[in-house]
Amino acid sequence: MAAFQYTIKDIKGAKIEGVLKANSMDEAMEKLMKEGGTIITIKSTAEGAFKGKLSLFDKLMLAIYKWRNGVSLRVLVFFTRQLSTMFSAGLTLEKAISDLEKEEKNQKFRKVLKKISDDIKKGFSLSEAMEQHPGIFNPLYIALVKAGEVSGTLHTILDELSDYLEKIEDTRRKVSSAMAYPIFVVCFLAVVVWGIFYFLIPMFTDIYAQFGADLPIATQVAVRISNIMNENIIGTILMVMILIFVVFLINLTDKGRYFFDSLKIKIPVIGGLVIQSIMSKFARTFSILMTAGVPIMDTLELSENVVQNAVVENAVRKARVMVKEGYSIAGAFRKTGIFPSTLLQLTATGEETGEMDKLLGKAAEFYEKIVDSVIDRLTSLIEPLLIILMAAVVGTVIVVVYLPIFSLGMALGSSY
């Protein structure tokens, strides 16, 4: 049966949106007309929501949709673990999700669970119901659930998926913790510099005017920036907001995203941490998909979708084409020039022994340990480096502000 998304008006004139299952479009329309509603739109959702080549507008709408309807990874981890436990205990999916809905504190997620529960009552499978919520459940999550449904091992898959999400959430939390302090300090530094330009430099402008001499070029630039900020404070804020939005839009394009992601992995130290984190996620994803019995081409495609870095995604896409042409998986990975030697060696060994899923799981653990080690080293280095950065930036601005006074003092001293 196919799924059809519809919008109708009931006999009271109220607009109703939903999804139903039918063998054909005609059958779907017939079911809706029997209910006495007026059909406004009806379309097949067989390809899933937001699939295919997306335009920039589609990507923007998807980003807004995820922002409005998305939930944290922690909420999803807890839901998956609870669903796995309840399903393994013998509860039906409908009953388990209905109970979880009643206990869910997150209002957004509660609405999603209510919709999933209703769809299951209509005859949808769990994976089909989840496909209607791309802001919550990514393609990997849905593919694993679908694999569990087909193989009859859904309870096992849900348990493995819980472990997988917990490891991903743990790695993300560690990376976020390592980056939180530097981001806070940089933001604080930006506020301090803004305060100097907005409040301090204008106080010196009258003093500079009394000198009756040309100001140093650096001070002239600082005064000009200060004047712009004071005379056009609203315009400056709008310009900053527009700049942020433009960067966001550029990042939604394929070329823009590739540029920014390339930049991320080239940053000294931080780039290495990003790559190790990506490899950990990639290896873990590949391992769990192979364990679930997902075909290798589908495994490559899904792994490509979860790495969240355009450079690595491009490499996996090239590798998928090469594997389809007859290359070994390790050979295809090697030709991309992106994957590190440890992953390549374990992948080659896995192909030879038929235990790629286990060895890639070992690779994921290896990279997780590297991420932990790098974060520990960064934590000890970041504080002194940030202190040096703050001193350099603030010191430079203060020197530029006082430079005319220093010059005047030296000129007066030499005249006597």
N, C-alpha and C positions, 0 to 999 in steps of 0.2 A: 504493500500500500504506500501511496505517496502522501506527503503532507502539503496542505494548502493553507496559506495565510489569507484571512478575509477581513473585510470591513463591511458591516451591514447596518441598516437602521431597523430597529424593532417597531412594533405596531404603535408605540408611544412616541416614536420619532427620535429616540435616543441612539447615539452611535455606539456600536459594539465591535470590538476587534478581538480576533482569536485565531486559533489554528485547529483544523480538523483533518482527519485521515480519510482518504477515499482512493478507489482504484483509478479514477480519471477525473479530469476537470468537470465533465458533465455530471458525474455522480456527486461531486462535491457541491456543485450548484444546486442539484436536485435536493440534497439534504438541507441546504440552507433555505431553499424556497419552502420546503415542508414545514419549517419552523415559523413561517409567516413573516420573515424579514425581507427587506428590500436590499439586494446586493449592490454595494457601492464599488468595491474592488475585490478581486480574488486572484491570487497568483501562487504558483508552485514554490515551495521552499525546499525542494529536493536537493538543491545544491548547498543548502545551509545559509545562514545569515552572513552577510558581508564576505562571501567567498568570491574568488575570481580576481581579475585585474581591476584594482580600484583607482578611480580618479582622485585628484587632490581633494575635491569636495567630499567624495565618499570617505576618504581617510580622515578628514576633519570631522565629519559627522560621526564616524566610528570613535574618534578620540573623545568627542563630547559625550557620546553614548556611554563609553567606558567610565568617563569621569562622573557622570550622573548616576550610573547604575552599578559601577564596580564595587567590589568589597576587597578588604585586605586579604593577603595570602594567609594570614593567621586564622581568619574566619573560615576560609576554605579548607585549611588543614584540619581544623577541629570538626567541621561538618563531615569531611571524608572519613576521618577516624571513627566518628560516632555512627555514621551510616554503615561502615564496614562491620563494626561490632554488633549493631542491631540486626543487620542482614544475616550475619553468621549465626546469631542466636535463634534464627528461625522466623523472624518477622518478615512480612512481605514488604516489598519496596514502598508500596503505597502507604502502608501503616507506619513504616520507619520514617519516611519523609514527612508524613502528616504530624507525627509526634515531634520531630525535630523542628518543624515549623512553629508549633505551639511554644516551644522552649527558646526559640531564637530571639535574641535581644536586638540584633541589627535589623532595623526596619526595612532597609532595601533588600537584604537577603531573605527576610521573611516573606516579602511579596514574591520573590523568585521561587522560593520553595512552594508557596501556595499555587503558583502557576504550574510548576512541575508536577505537583500532586494532581492537579486538575487534568493535565495532559495525559498522565498515566491512567487515570480513570477513563479517559476517552479511547484508550487503546494504544497510546504511544509507548515505545520502549523508553527506558531511562536515557539512553544516549540521544534519541530523537527529541525528547523533551528538553534535554540540556542544550542541544544545538540551537534552540531558539533564544539563548542567552549568551551571545559571544563575549559580552563584557565581563562575564563571570567565569565561564568554562572555556578554556582555550582548546584548539584542535587536538593537542596531545591528550588532554583529559578525556575528551569525548571519544577519541580513537581507542584509548585503553578500556574505557567502559564498554564500547562496542565490541572489542575483542573478547572481553569477559562474558558478554551476553552470548556471543556466537559459540564460544568454547564451553560455556556452562560453568565457568570458574570465576564468576563475577565477585564472589566474596573474597577470593584470593587476590584478584586484581585490585580490588578496593583497598585491601590491606597493604599491598605493595605500593599502591599509589599514595597512600597515607604516609608511608615511610619516605617515599621519594619527595613529596611535598614538604615534609618536615625537614629533610636535609637541605632542600633548596631554600626554604625559609631561614634556616639556621645560617647558611652561607651568606644570604642576602643581609641578614641582621648583622653579621660580623663586619661585612664590607660597609654597611651603612653606619655602624658605630665608629668605624675607623675614619669615615669621611665627615661625620657630624661635627666634630670639633674644628677641623680646618675650615669647613663651610661657615660655621658660626663666627670664627675669627675674621675671615675674609669679609663677611657681611658687616661685622662691627667696624672693621677698618674702613670700609666704604662709607659708613655713616660718619666716622670721625673726619675723613677727608672732606666729605660733603659739608660738615659743620664748619671746617676751617674755611672753605671757599665761600660759604653762605654768610657766616658771622664774623670770622676773624679778619679776612682780607679787606672787606669794606671798611673796617675800623682804621686800617692803615692807609686807605686811599687818600684821605685828607692830608695825612702826614707826608705821603709821597708828593702831593701837589705843592707843598710848601718848599720842597727841595729846589724846584725850578731847574732841575737837571733831567737829562734823559735817563729813564729806568733801564736796567738790564733786560735783555730780551726775555729771559725766563720769567722775570717779574711781570713784564708787560703781558705775556701770555696768561699768567695766573690771574692778573687783574681783569683781563678780557673775559676769561671763563667765569670769574666771580660776578662780573656785571651781567653776563648773559643769564646766569642762574638766578640772580636777584630780580632782574627786570622781567624775566619770562619764566617764573617758577612753575606756573601751570603748564606752559608750553614745554618746559624741560621734562616735567613728569610725563606728559603725553608722549613726547618723543621717546623717552625710555620705554614706556609701555608699548608703543608701536614697534620699537626695535625688538623687544622681547617677542612680540607676536609674529614679526617677520621671521625671526630666527626659528620660532616654533613651526611656522609654515614651511620654511626651507627644509627643516628637519623631517617634515612629512613627505617631501619629494624623495625619489630614489637616489638621485645624485647628491642632494643635500645631506641625507641620512648617511650615505656612504662616506662623504667628506668628514662629517662630525665623528662617526664611528672610527674612521681611520686615524683621526686626530687623538681620540681617546687611547688607542693602543700604542701610540707613539710617545706619549708622555712618560718621561723617565720615572721608573719605579711604579707609578700608578698604572701605566700601560701594562706592565708585567702582571700586576694584580688582576687587572681586568681580563687579560688573556687566560690566566690560570682559573679564574672563576668561571669563564665561559667554557673552558675545556672540562671542568668538573661537571657543569650542567649538561654539556653535550654527551659526555661519556655515560653519565647516570641515565639520561633520557634514552640513549641508544640501548643500554643494557636492559632497562625495564621493558622497552618495546619488544626486544628480541625474546625476552623471557615470556612475554605475553603471547608470542606466536604471530606478531604482526609481520607481514612480508617485508623483505629487505628494502624494496623501493619505497614502500609506504613509511618504513622506519626512517629512511634518509630524509624524506620529505617532511615528516613531522619533527625530526631533530633539527632540521633547518629552520622551522618556524619558532622554535623555543629558545634559540641561542641569543636572540635579541641584539645582534650586532651585524650590520650589513656586510662587513668584510668577511666574516666567518660564514654568513649565510650564502654569500656568493661562492665561497670555496666549496661548501657542501653541495650547492646546486651544480657546480662543475663536476664534482665527484660523482653525483648521482647520474649525470649524463655518461660519464666514463664507465661506471659500473654497468649501465644499461648496454654499453657497447662491448662489454666483455672483460673489462679490467677487474682485478681483484679489489676488494674494498681498501685494503692497506695501500695498494699501488695507486689507486685513484686519490686517496688522501695525500699521499706523498707528492704527487704531481701538482697539487694545488699550492704547495709551499707554505701553507698556513699552520698545519698541525705539527706539534712538537714531537720529537723523536720517541719519547716514552710511549705516547699514545699510538704511534705508528708501529712500534715493536710489539706492543700488547695486542693490537688489532691483527697484525700478521700472524702472531702465534695463535690467536683465537681462531683464525680462519683455518690454520693447519690442524688444530686439535678439535675443532668443532665446539669450543667452549668460549666463543666470543662474548656472550652475555656475561659470563662470570669474570673474564679478564677485563672487560670494559668497566665492570663494577669495581674491580681493583684499581683501575686507572682513575675512576672518579674519587675513590678514597685517597689515592695518592695526591691528586690535585687539591682536594679539600685540605689535606695536611699542609701543602705548600701555601695555600691561601691563609691558613691560620698562622703559619710561620712569618709570612710577609706582613700580615697585619700586626703581629707582635713587634716586629722590627720597626714598622712605620710609626706605631704608637710611641715608641721611645725617641724617634727622630723628629716627629712632627712638631712637638712643642718648641724646642729650641729654634727650628727653622722658621716657624711662624713668628716667634719673637724677633728674629733677625729681619724678617719681611716687614713687620709693623714698624720697627725702628727705622728701616731704610726708607719706607714710603713717607711716614710722618716727618722724619728728619729732613728728607729732601724738600717737602712742602714748606716746612718752617724756615729752612735755609733760604729758599726762594723768596719767602715773605720778608725776611730780615736782610736780604742781600743789599738793597739800596741803603739801609741804615749803616751797614758795615762799610759800604763804599764811601758814604758821606763822612763817617768817622775817620777813615783812612785819609780822605782828602783834607779834612780839617787838621789832622795831625801833621800832615806833610807841609801845611802852609805856615806852621809856626817854627 
